[in-house]
């Protein structure tokens, strides 16, 4: 829901840049964990999550 709200309404007042940066960084660490332990499901899911989170983060930067 946040992804659509950011890009359709261009309303980012209720979103925290720092929080979304933390989400992206957290997912990046999970991707690294998956790579180290050769766990494809962990890698795949967290790449997808990091991508969506990064798009939201980009919207926060652009529209704030």
KOLTIKE-314455 format. One line per 5 residues: number of its first residue (from 0); for each residue z, x, y of N, C-alpha, C, CB. Coordinates in nm, 4 decimals, always signed. Glycine has a CB too. Layout:
NUM> Z X Y Z X Y Z X Y Z X Y  ... $
This chain:
0> +0.0000 +0.0808 -0.1213 +0.0000 +0.0000 +0.0000 +0.0000 +0.0850 +0.1276 +0.1202 -0.0919 -0.0001  +0.0693 +0.1977 +0.1266 +0.0748 +0.2812 +0.2462 -0.0621 +0.3377 +0.2805 +0.1747 +0.3945 +0.2272  -0.1360 +0.3745 +0.1794 -0.2692 +0.4307 +0.2020 -0.3576 +0.3323 +0.2773 -0.3347 +0.4690 +0.0687  -0.3588 +0.2068 +0.2331 -0.4420 +0.1060 +0.2988 -0.3898 +0.0733 +0.4381 -0.4481 -0.0211 +0.2143  -0.2581 +0.0693 +0.4538 -0.2010 +0.0383 +0.5845 -0.2373 +0.1461 +0.6867 -0.0485 +0.0242 +0.5742 $
5> -0.2276 +0.2702 +0.6456 -0.2574 +0.3804 +0.7372 -0.4037 +0.3771 +0.7798 -0.2244 +0.5154 +0.6717  -0.4938 +0.3600 +0.6855 -0.6354 +0.3736 +0.7171 -0.7009 +0.2450 +0.7669 -0.7079 +0.4218 +0.5967  -0.6430 +0.1282 +0.7392 -0.7033 +0.0055 +0.7904 -0.6401 -0.0368 +0.9227 -0.6897 -0.1067 +0.6879  -0.5067 -0.0319 +0.9296 -0.4377 -0.0735 +1.0519 -0.4169 +0.0417 +1.1499 -0.3040 -0.1349 +1.0169  -0.4305 +0.1638 +1.1006 -0.4066 +0.2844 +1.1815 -0.2669 +0.2828 +1.2441 -0.5133 +0.2966 +1.2921 $
10> -0.1717 +0.2279 +1.1675 -0.0340 +0.2160 +1.2129 +0.0527 +0.3113 +1.1307 +0.0167 +0.0689 +1.2007  +0.1023 +0.4157 +1.1957 +0.1832 +0.5159 +1.1245 +0.3243 +0.5272 +1.1826 +0.1143 +0.6526 +1.1297  +0.3629 +0.4309 +1.2644 +0.4928 +0.4376 +1.3302 +0.6099 +0.4410 +1.2324 +0.5084 +0.3204 +1.4225  +0.5957 +0.3733 +1.1198 +0.7072 +0.3646 +1.0256 +0.7045 +0.4750 +0.9194 +0.7062 +0.2294 +0.9580  +0.6118 +0.5698 +0.9298 +0.5984 +0.6747 +0.8288 +0.6462 +0.8089 +0.8843 +0.4521 +0.6856 +0.7812 $
15> +0.7084 +0.8862 +0.7978 +0.7606 +1.0167 +0.8371 +0.6682 +1.1275 +0.7870 +0.9036 +1.0369 +0.7826  +0.6237 +1.2099 +0.8797 +0.5390 +1.3239 +0.8442 +0.6109 +1.4167 +0.7467 +0.4976 +1.4014 +0.9703  +0.7361 +1.4448 +0.7739 +0.8138 +1.5356 +0.6903 +0.8294 +1.4815 +0.5476 +0.9514 +1.5595 +0.7526  +0.8536 +1.3526 +0.5346 +0.8689 +1.2925 +0.4018 +0.7409 +1.3028 +0.3215 +0.9106 +1.1467 +0.4137  +0.6281 +1.2712 +0.3825 +0.5013 +1.2767 +0.3101 +0.4610 +1.4205 +0.2782 +0.3914 +1.2087 +0.3912 $
20> +0.4981 +1.5150 +0.3636 +0.4758 +1.6555 +0.3298 +0.5578 +1.6919 +0.2066 +0.5125 +1.7478 +0.4490  +0.6800 +1.6425 +0.2000 +0.7648 +1.6674 +0.0835 +0.7056 +1.6085 -0.0437 +0.9035 +1.6103 +0.1065  +0.6481 +1.4876 -0.0341 +0.5845 +1.4262 -0.1511 +0.4689 +1.5127 -0.2020 +0.5337 +1.2846 -0.1167  +0.3856 +1.5611 -0.1097 +0.2710 +1.6444 -0.1487 +0.3187 +1.7747 -0.2131 +0.1817 +1.6752 -0.0258  +0.4162 +1.8380 -0.1524 +0.4690 +1.9639 -0.2063 +0.5320 +1.9415 -0.3431 +0.5725 +2.0252 -0.1097 $
25> +0.6061 +1.8317 -0.3579 +0.6670 +1.8002 -0.4876 +0.5622 +1.7815 -0.5962 +0.7526 +1.6748 -0.4767  +0.4557 +1.7099 -0.5651 +0.3481 +1.6909 -0.6625 +0.2789 +1.8227 -0.6947 +0.2461 +1.5898 -0.6102  +0.2646 +1.9095 -0.5942 +0.2041 +2.0404 -0.6183 +0.2868 +2.1227 -0.7168 +0.1888 +2.1166 -0.4866  +0.4185 +2.1153 -0.7024 +0.5043 +2.1867 -0.7976 +0.4912 +2.1300 -0.9390 +0.6505 +2.1799 -0.7523  +0.4770 +1.9974 -0.9493 +0.4579 +1.9378 -1.0812 +0.3250 +1.9803 -1.1424 +0.4649 +1.7856 -1.0721 $
30> +0.2225 +1.9944 -1.0588 +0.0934 +2.0432 -1.1101 +0.1114 +2.1851 -1.1654 -0.0163 +2.0412 -0.9975  +0.1804 +2.2690 -1.0914 +0.2059 +2.4058 -1.1398 +0.2855 +2.4048 -1.2696 +0.2812 +2.4872 -1.0334  +0.3847 +2.3177 -1.2775 +0.4641 +2.3048 -1.4008 +0.3732 +2.2659 -1.5175 +0.5774 +2.1992 -1.3829  +0.2851 +2.1688 -1.4936 +0.1932 +2.1260 -1.5983 +0.0994 +2.2365 -1.6419 +0.1133 +2.0080 -1.5517  +0.0560 +2.3175 -1.5465 -0.0325 +2.4297 -1.5802 +0.0420 +2.5327 -1.6642 -0.0883 +2.4956 -1.4522 $
35> +0.1626 +2.5665 -1.6230 +0.2421 +2.6654 -1.6964 +0.2694 +2.6189 -1.8394 +0.3750 +2.6921 -1.6235  +0.2990 +2.4906 -1.8555 +0.3347 +2.4373 -1.9876 +0.2164 +2.3723 -2.0597 +0.4465 +2.3361 -1.9734  +0.0986 +2.3854 -2.0009 -0.0259 +2.3348 -2.0602 -0.0154 +2.1877 -2.0985 -0.0628 +2.4170 -2.1829  +0.0329 +2.1087 -2.0045 +0.0490 +1.9649 -2.0246 -0.0537 +1.8902 -1.9393 +0.1939 +1.9197 -1.9890  -0.1664 +1.8559 -1.9998 -0.2752 +1.7925 -1.9255 -0.2357 +1.6601 -1.8596 -0.3912 +1.7692 -2.0175 $
40> -0.1561 +1.5739 -1.9250 -0.1181 +1.4492 -1.8566 -0.0402 +1.4736 -1.7264 -0.0343 +1.3629 -1.9502  +0.0501 +1.5706 -1.7280 +0.1275 +1.6026 -1.6073 +0.0349 +1.6553 -1.4990 +0.2383 +1.7063 -1.6384  -0.0570 +1.7403 -1.5364 -0.1521 +1.7963 -1.4402 -0.2370 +1.6851 -1.3795 -0.2423 +1.9022 -1.5076  -0.2946 +1.6008 -1.4646 -0.3851 +1.4948 -1.4187 -0.3148 +1.3959 -1.3255 -0.4435 +1.4201 -1.5386  -0.2020 +1.3436 -1.3691 -0.1311 +1.2428 -1.2894 -0.0894 +1.3003 -1.1546 -0.0075 +1.1908 -1.3653 $
45> -0.0383 +1.4213 -1.1533 +0.0111 +1.4771 -1.0276 -0.1005 +1.5242 -0.9351 +0.1039 +1.5916 -1.0560  -0.2153 +1.5588 -0.9885 -0.3307 +1.5848 -0.9022 -0.3734 +1.4548 -0.8348 -0.4486 +1.6461 -0.9836  -0.3735 +1.3456 -0.9109 -0.4072 +1.2152 -0.8522 -0.3050 +1.1768 -0.7452 -0.4135 +1.1060 -0.9619  -0.1770 +1.1900 -0.7751 -0.0722 +1.1569 -0.6785 -0.0819 +1.2432 -0.5532 +0.0652 +1.1734 -0.7422  -0.0994 +1.3731 -0.5719 -0.1080 +1.4641 -0.4582 -0.2281 +1.4299 -0.3707 -0.1171 +1.6095 -0.5062 $
50> -0.3382 +1.3880 -0.4330 -0.4578 +1.3523 -0.3557 -0.4316 +1.2304 -0.2681 -0.5767 +1.3249 -0.4497  -0.3724 +1.1268 -0.3255 -0.3423 +1.0063 -0.2484 -0.2400 +1.0381 -0.1389 -0.2895 +0.8939 -0.3411  -0.1381 +1.1134 -0.1747 -0.0353 +1.1489 -0.0770 -0.0941 +1.2330 +0.0359 +0.0793 +1.2247 -0.1449  -0.1866 +1.3212 +0.0039 -0.2493 +1.4036 +0.1062 -0.3338 +1.3187 +0.2007 -0.3352 +1.5122 +0.0416  -0.4017 +1.2171 +0.1480 -0.4817 +1.1290 +0.2322 -0.3914 +1.0520 +0.3286 -0.5642 +1.0314 +0.1456 $
55> -0.2758 +1.0057 +0.2804 -0.1796 +0.9393 +0.3679 -0.1300 +1.0382 +0.4741 -0.0602 +0.8824 +0.2855  -0.0961 +1.1581 +0.4311 -0.0484 +1.2621 +0.5232 -0.1524 +1.2917 +0.6303 -0.0141 +1.3908 +0.4463  -0.2765 +1.3013 +0.5900 -0.3862 +1.3242 +0.6851 -0.3950 +1.2092 +0.7856 -0.5211 +1.3400 +0.6101  -0.3796 +1.0864 +0.7376 -0.3805 +0.9712 +0.8275 -0.2664 +0.9761 +0.9273 -0.3732 +0.8427 +0.7481  -0.1489 +1.0185 +0.8813 -0.0332 +1.0302 +0.9724 -0.0640 +1.1310 +1.0816 +0.0951 +1.0723 +0.8950 $
60> -0.1245 +1.2420 +1.0445 -0.1556 +1.3468 +1.1430 -0.2609 +1.2973 +1.2417 -0.2050 +1.4756 +1.0722  -0.3633 +1.2307 +1.1914 -0.4729 +1.1853 +1.2774 -0.4307 +1.0733 +1.3712 -0.5892 +1.1389 +1.1927  -0.3562 +0.9755 +1.3205 -0.3247 +0.8553 +1.3983 -0.1921 +0.8593 +1.4737 -0.3241 +0.7386 +1.3081  -0.1201 +0.9702 +1.4658 +0.0067 +0.9747 +1.5401 -0.0107 +1.0382 +1.6760 +0.1121 +1.0509 +1.4613 $
